[in-house]
Amino acid sequence: MAKINTMFNPKKYHKSQLKFHLILIPLSIFMSLPIIYIFNDAFKPFTELFLYPPRFFVRKPTFENFRLLYSFSSESGIPISRYIFNSVLVTSIIIIATVFLSSISAYALSKLNFKGRRTLFKINTYSLMFVPIAVAIPRYLILVKTGIFNTYWAHIIPMLAMPVGLFLIKQFMDQVPDELIEAAIVDGASNWQIYSKIMLPLTKSALVTVAFLAFQTSWMNLEASNIFVDKESLRTLPFYLSTLTQQTGNIVASRGVQAAGWLIMFLPNLLIFFFLQSKVMESMAQSGIK
């Protein structure tokens, strides 16, 4: 068995790996083309944006699109820094709250015995089938009735329930031996101590993955700013970028500005995934999610 494993996964580079590189290197270059295009498009001057035939790479990079993005937001009365601040604030709270709620709920469903545990987990699994737009009206009515319409909480509350996060963390916690929990109980550990000192460290990769998924969902979310918030000062960066055409009144003039804005939106996703990719891949492999 060890010989076979060494054959397929040699510790050092072996010429037998060349056939994999011949396939994976061109594929990785092809997959990276959209990322390269986003960067090049944001720095293209107006004269290069509408050339025919179009150019993939920028010839004369400029920061003019970013300057126009800032000036357009200033003319609207609310600077772009306000939209960025709202997005960062809302996203940070959602990440922390989502990871906490998903993990503590997963611990209860995985390791605590109580009536209705299986039913609750089935409900969570079934909720994976629903897309956010399907529950937009019930969410709107609940937010209005609870009095948090037109507040920061209108951005936060609807995003806290993440069924896929609960499912993912529970799959990890199910793999923790029950004997470990029983030993901790014998030693006098409380449920909170077991959760915080045993379960969280053992499911770190799943927690990182849920945090990344929560970031992606909240950072790019348009629903709250479109439906649940009327005050412009409470809206987030994705909403502002989606309205650039209406603000400039010219879809041609706003083309470069939108490219600059979407690069600002894309950069945090790229950086976070770059630093957390090992944890994300590990959790996806262990949980069986493709």
SELO-129691 format. One record per residue (C-alpha): x, y, z; residue number from 0. Coordinates in pm, 1 decimal, padded with zeros to 6 digits. Each point is the difference from the previous one (the first is absolute). Last residue first. Example, Ala and Ser with C-alpha at 12.3 -4.5 7.8 and 13.67 -1.06 7.14 Angstrom:
% residues 2
((01367.0, -00106.0, 00714.0), 1),
((-00137.0, -00344.0, 00066.0), 0),
//
This chain:
% residues 290
((-01875.4, 01942.1, -00387.2), 289),
((-00100.3, -00043.0, 00363.3), 288),
((00132.7, -00325.1, 00150.9), 287),
((00063.7, 00154.9, 00339.6), 286),
((00369.0, -00092.7, 00009.3), 285),
((00082.4, 00130.6, -00346.7), 284),
((-00192.5, 00325.2, 00041.5), 283),
((00162.3, 00060.2, 00338.9), 282),
((00351.2, -00052.0, -00131.4), 281),
((-00056.3, 00215.9, -00307.9), 280),
((-00125.7, 00289.6, 00213.0), 279),
((00284.6, -00033.8, 00251.6), 278),
((00264.0, -00000.7, -00275.7), 277),
((-00170.2, 00289.5, -00182.9), 276),
((00007.7, 00237.5, 00297.9), 275),
((00275.4, 00243.4, -00102.8), 274),
((-00083.3, 00010.9, -00370.2), 273),
((-00374.2, -00016.7, 00072.6), 272),
((00022.1, 00313.7, 00211.5), 271),
((00208.0, 00185.9, -00258.0), 270),
((-00222.6, -00087.2, -00296.1), 269),
((-00326.2, 00076.0, 00176.9), 268),
((00140.0, 00329.3, 00133.6), 267),
((00112.1, 00100.8, -00353.7), 266),
((-00334.1, -00062.8, -00175.7), 265),
((-00198.6, 00293.6, 00133.7), 264),
((00278.8, 00248.8, -00071.7), 263),
((00032.9, -00153.8, -00347.9), 262),
((-00376.1, 00042.7, -00039.0), 261),
((00034.1, 00370.4, 00063.1), 260),
((00280.7, 00050.8, -00250.6), 259),
((-00195.3, -00183.1, -00271.1), 258),
((-00310.2, 00204.1, 00085.1), 257),
((00195.1, 00321.1, -00046.0), 256),
((00135.0, -00121.1, -00334.2), 255),
((-00348.6, -00065.3, -00138.5), 254),
((-00160.4, 00308.0, 00158.4), 253),
((00067.1, 00225.1, -00299.2), 252),
((-00155.2, -00248.7, -00243.2), 251),
((-00305.9, -00066.2, 00217.2), 250),
((-00073.4, 00369.8, 00019.2), 249),
((-00239.1, 00148.4, 00254.6), 248),
((00285.0, 00016.3, 00249.4), 247),
((-00220.5, -00082.1, 00298.5), 246),
((-00218.4, -00253.0, -00183.7), 245),
((00303.8, -00184.4, -00134.3), 244),
((00167.0, -00001.7, 00342.2), 243),
((-00298.8, -00165.5, 00166.8), 242),
((00139.1, -00355.3, 00030.9), 241),
((00322.4, 00136.2, 00146.6), 240),
((-00192.6, 00178.0, 00275.0), 239),
((-00193.2, -00316.4, 00087.4), 238),
((00318.2, -00208.1, 00016.5), 237),
((00157.9, 00262.1, 00233.9), 236),
((-00262.8, -00009.2, 00273.9), 235),
((-00306.2, 00205.7, 00092.5), 234),
((-00046.1, 00169.9, 00334.0), 233),
((00070.9, 00357.5, -00118.0), 232),
((-00247.5, -00043.4, -00286.0), 231),
((-00286.6, -00056.7, 00239.8), 230),
((-00263.6, -00227.3, -00153.2), 229),
((00120.6, -00334.8, 00138.5), 228),
((-00173.4, -00340.6, -00007.0), 227),
((-00060.1, -00052.8, -00371.3), 226),
((00292.1, 00118.2, -00214.0), 225),
((00262.6, 00051.9, 00270.7), 224),
((-00092.5, -00331.2, 00165.6), 223),
((-00007.8, -00201.9, -00321.6), 222),
((00328.0, 00115.8, -00148.4), 221),
((00239.2, -00240.2, 00178.1), 220),
((00354.3, -00020.9, -00136.3), 219),
((00177.7, 00041.0, 00334.6), 218),
((-00267.8, -00194.7, 00187.4), 217),
((00013.8, -00323.2, -00201.2), 216),
((00374.4, 00002.0, -00058.1), 215),
((00077.0, 00075.2, 00363.2), 214),
((-00237.6, -00266.8, 00128.0), 213),
((00164.2, -00254.4, -00230.9), 212),
((00344.3, 00097.5, 00130.9), 211),
((-00113.8, -00020.3, 00363.0), 210),
((-00158.1, -00338.4, -00070.6), 209),
((00329.0, -00121.1, -00148.5), 208),
((00199.3, 00127.7, 00298.0), 207),
((-00237.9, -00173.2, 00239.6), 206),
((00033.2, -00326.4, -00194.7), 205),
((00379.8, 00021.5, 00016.9), 204),
((-00010.9, 00065.5, 00375.3), 203),
((-00218.0, -00299.5, 00081.5), 202),
((00226.4, -00159.1, 00264.3), 201),
((00078.8, 00337.2, 00162.0), 200),
((-00373.0, 00085.3, 00023.7), 199),
((-00109.5, -00337.5, 00138.4), 198),
((00241.9, -00032.5, 00289.8), 197),
((00053.7, 00328.4, 00184.4), 196),
((-00306.5, 00202.8, -00100.4), 195),
((-00264.8, -00271.2, -00034.9), 194),
((00124.3, -00222.0, 00281.3), 193),
((00037.4, 00303.2, 00226.6), 192),
((-00351.0, 00121.4, -00084.9), 191),
((-00145.5, -00346.2, 00059.8), 190),
((00164.2, -00009.3, 00342.5), 189),
((00319.1, -00189.6, 00080.8), 188),
((00008.1, -00200.3, 00322.3), 187),
((00272.9, -00251.2, -00082.8), 186),
((-00269.6, -00260.4, -00064.1), 185),
((-00157.7, 00239.2, -00250.4), 184),
((00333.6, 00036.3, -00181.7), 183),
((00036.5, -00377.1, -00019.8), 182),
((-00353.1, -00029.6, -00141.6), 181),
((00078.7, 00258.9, -00267.7), 180),
((00315.2, -00185.9, -00105.7), 179),
((-00189.2, -00329.8, 00000.8), 178),
((-00252.6, 00154.0, -00240.0), 177),
((00272.2, 00003.2, -00264.5), 176),
((00012.9, 00318.4, -00215.7), 175),
((-00114.7, -00095.1, -00351.0), 174),
((-00354.0, 00129.8, 00061.2), 173),
((00156.2, 00338.7, 00075.7), 172),
((00129.7, 00025.5, -00355.2), 171),
((-00333.9, -00079.6, -00159.9), 170),
((-00164.5, 00241.7, 00243.0), 169),
((00230.4, 00278.5, -00120.0), 168),
((-00102.3, -00050.4, -00362.9), 167),
((-00373.3, -00029.7, 00067.2), 166),
((-00007.1, 00312.3, 00216.6), 165),
((00192.6, 00194.9, -00263.0), 164),
((-00223.0, -00127.1, -00282.0), 163),
((-00308.7, 00109.3, 00193.9), 162),
((00128.7, 00356.3, 00048.1), 161),
((-00238.3, 00199.1, 00221.7), 160),
((00172.3, 00328.4, 00084.8), 159),
((-00064.5, 00167.6, -00334.6), 158),
((-00356.1, 00120.8, 00063.0), 157),
((00108.4, 00166.3, 00331.2), 156),
((00298.2, 00198.6, -00134.8), 155),
((-00112.8, 00232.6, -00277.5), 154),
((-00328.1, 00094.1, 00169.3), 153),
((00201.1, 00030.2, 00321.2), 152),
((00180.3, 00299.3, -00150.7), 151),
((-00330.7, 00184.7, 00012.5), 150),
((-00270.7, 00087.5, -00253.4), 149),
((-00236.7, -00276.6, 00116.0), 148),
((00085.3, -00110.1, 00353.6), 147),
((-00347.8, 00056.3, 00143.3), 146),
((-00090.4, -00364.1, 00064.1), 145),
((-00308.7, 00017.1, -00223.7), 144),
((00193.8, 00160.3, -00287.4), 143),
((00281.6, -00254.4, 00019.3), 142),
((-00246.7, -00289.6, 00013.7), 141),
((-00194.6, 00127.2, -00300.7), 140),
((00315.9, 00044.3, -00206.8), 139),
((00130.1, -00344.2, 00092.2), 138),
((-00331.2, -00159.4, -00096.9), 137),
((00018.3, 00183.5, -00336.8), 136),
((00363.6, -00093.9, -00073.4), 135),
((-00047.9, -00370.9, 00076.9), 134),
((00017.6, -00131.9, -00356.8), 133),
((00261.5, 00262.5, -00090.9), 132),
((00246.3, -00164.3, 00239.9), 131),
((-00000.8, -00337.0, -00184.7), 130),
((-00161.4, -00294.8, 00176.2), 129),
((00139.0, -00352.8, -00040.6), 128),
((00243.4, 00033.0, 00291.7), 127),
((-00303.9, 00042.8, 00225.1), 126),
((-00061.9, -00375.3, -00026.6), 125),
((00325.7, -00069.7, 00183.5), 124),
((-00085.8, 00242.0, 00281.9), 123),
((-00343.3, -00157.6, 00033.8), 122),
((00162.2, -00344.3, 00010.1), 121),
((00233.9, 00119.2, 00276.6), 120),
((-00293.8, 00124.5, 00203.1), 119),
((-00183.8, -00330.1, -00041.9), 118),
((00303.9, -00199.8, 00110.3), 117),
((00035.0, 00204.0, 00321.2), 116),
((-00371.6, -00007.9, 00079.0), 115),
((00040.7, -00123.8, 00357.3), 114),
((00340.3, 00058.0, 00151.0), 113),
((00336.7, -00174.1, -00001.1), 112),
((00297.2, 00233.1, -00035.1), 111),
((00303.5, -00081.5, -00215.9), 110),
((-00082.1, 00073.7, -00364.4), 109),
((-00310.7, 00217.6, 00007.4), 108),
((00121.2, 00204.4, 00298.2), 107),
((00352.3, 00033.4, -00140.9), 106),
((-00138.2, 00102.8, -00340.6), 105),
((-00208.3, 00271.2, 00166.9), 104),
((00308.7, 00132.1, 00181.2), 103),
((00199.0, -00003.8, -00324.3), 102),
((-00263.6, 00161.4, -00222.5), 101),
((-00084.3, 00271.6, 00252.4), 100),
((00363.9, 00090.2, 00067.3), 99),
((00112.7, -00011.0, -00363.8), 98),
((-00302.6, 00203.5, -00108.5), 97),
((00044.7, 00262.8, 00271.8), 96),
((00367.1, 00062.3, -00077.6), 95),
((-00046.3, 00004.9, -00378.3), 94),
((-00318.8, 00209.9, 00012.9), 93),
((00157.6, 00262.3, 00226.4), 92),
((00301.4, 00037.8, -00229.3), 91),
((-00215.6, 00014.6, -00315.6), 90),
((-00224.2, 00274.9, 00138.9), 89),
((00290.6, 00217.9, 00110.3), 88),
((00207.7, -00054.1, -00316.1), 87),
((-00295.5, 00063.4, -00231.7), 86),
((-00110.7, 00310.8, 00188.8), 85),
((00355.3, 00139.3, 00002.8), 84),
((00034.4, -00062.5, -00374.3), 83),
((-00327.4, 00183.2, -00066.4), 82),
((00115.5, 00291.8, 00214.6), 81),
((00341.7, 00007.2, -00170.0), 80),
((-00182.4, 00038.1, -00332.2), 79),
((-00098.8, 00349.2, 00105.5), 78),
((-00369.0, 00087.9, 00051.2), 77),
((-00136.2, 00314.9, -00163.1), 76),
((-00031.8, -00139.8, -00354.3), 75),
((00283.8, 00227.1, -00113.6), 74),
((00238.1, -00172.9, 00241.3), 73),
((-00088.5, -00342.5, -00141.4), 72),
((00069.1, 00114.3, -00355.1), 71),
((00332.8, 00154.8, 00106.0), 70),
((00122.1, -00320.5, 00168.2), 69),
((-00082.5, -00218.9, -00299.9), 68),
((00148.8, 00259.8, -00234.0), 67),
((00332.0, -00020.1, 00186.2), 66),
((-00010.5, -00380.7, -00011.6), 65),
((-00061.2, 00005.4, -00375.2), 64),
((00283.2, 00250.2, -00050.3), 63),
((00256.7, -00227.7, 00164.6), 62),
((00165.0, -00075.5, -00335.2), 61),
((00154.7, -00291.9, -00186.5), 60),
((00117.7, 00063.3, -00357.5), 59),
((-00005.3, -00329.9, -00192.2), 58),
((-00259.9, -00195.3, 00198.0), 57),
((-00021.8, -00369.8, -00080.9), 56),
((-00304.8, -00169.6, -00154.0), 55),
((-00039.1, 00241.9, -00287.4), 54),
((-00330.6, 00036.1, -00183.3), 53),
((-00013.2, -00017.1, -00380.8), 52),
((-00123.9, 00264.6, 00002.3), 51),
((00094.3, 00242.7, 00276.1), 50),
((-00264.7, 00097.5, 00250.9), 49),
((00189.6, -00012.6, 00329.9), 48),
((00333.5, 00104.2, -00149.8), 47),
((-00077.1, 00369.3, -00059.9), 46),
((-00165.4, 00036.4, 00341.8), 45),
((00319.2, -00103.5, 00177.2), 44),
((00034.9, -00360.7, 00117.2), 43),
((00097.1, -00049.1, 00365.3), 42),
((-00316.1, -00180.6, 00116.1), 41),
((-00008.9, -00220.7, -00310.3), 40),
((00350.5, -00133.9, 00058.4), 39),
((-00073.8, -00114.8, 00355.4), 38),
((-00333.2, -00160.5, -00089.9), 37),
((00154.4, -00164.4, -00309.1), 36),
((00276.4, -00165.1, 00202.0), 35),
((-00261.1, -00146.4, 00235.5), 34),
((-00210.5, -00123.2, -00293.8), 33),
((00312.1, -00159.2, -00159.4), 32),
((00097.1, -00198.3, 00312.7), 31),
((-00200.7, -00307.4, -00100.1), 30),
((00177.9, -00018.9, -00338.2), 29),
((00340.0, 00022.7, 00166.8), 28),
((-00100.4, -00272.0, 00247.8), 27),
((-00113.7, -00226.4, -00284.4), 26),
((00321.9, 00055.2, -00194.6), 25),
((00201.1, -00094.4, 00314.4), 24),
((-00223.0, -00293.1, 00102.0), 23),
((00017.3, -00207.2, -00319.3), 22),
((00370.9, 00003.7, -00080.2), 21),
((00067.8, 00004.8, 00374.3), 20),
((-00178.0, -00333.7, 00043.3), 19),
((00203.8, -00161.1, -00279.2), 18),
((00321.2, 00128.9, 00160.2), 17),
((-00068.0, -00179.8, 00327.7), 16),
((00166.0, -00320.3, -00129.1), 15),
((00324.3, 00197.2, -00024.5), 14),
((00017.8, 00003.7, 00377.6), 13),
((00007.3, 00295.9, 00234.0), 12),
((00065.2, -00102.2, 00358.1), 11),
((-00218.2, -00170.8, 00260.4), 10),
((-00163.7, -00216.5, -00267.2), 9),
((-00380.4, -00017.2, 00005.0), 8),
((-00112.4, -00262.4, -00255.9), 7),
((00301.1, -00231.0, 00028.4), 6),
((00058.1, 00076.4, 00367.0), 5),
((-00359.0, -00107.2, 00076.7), 4),
((00049.7, -00322.6, -00194.3), 3),
((00317.8, -00080.9, 00191.3), 2),
((-00167.8, 00075.3, 00333.5), 1),
((-00280.9, -00240.0, -00088.7), 0),
//
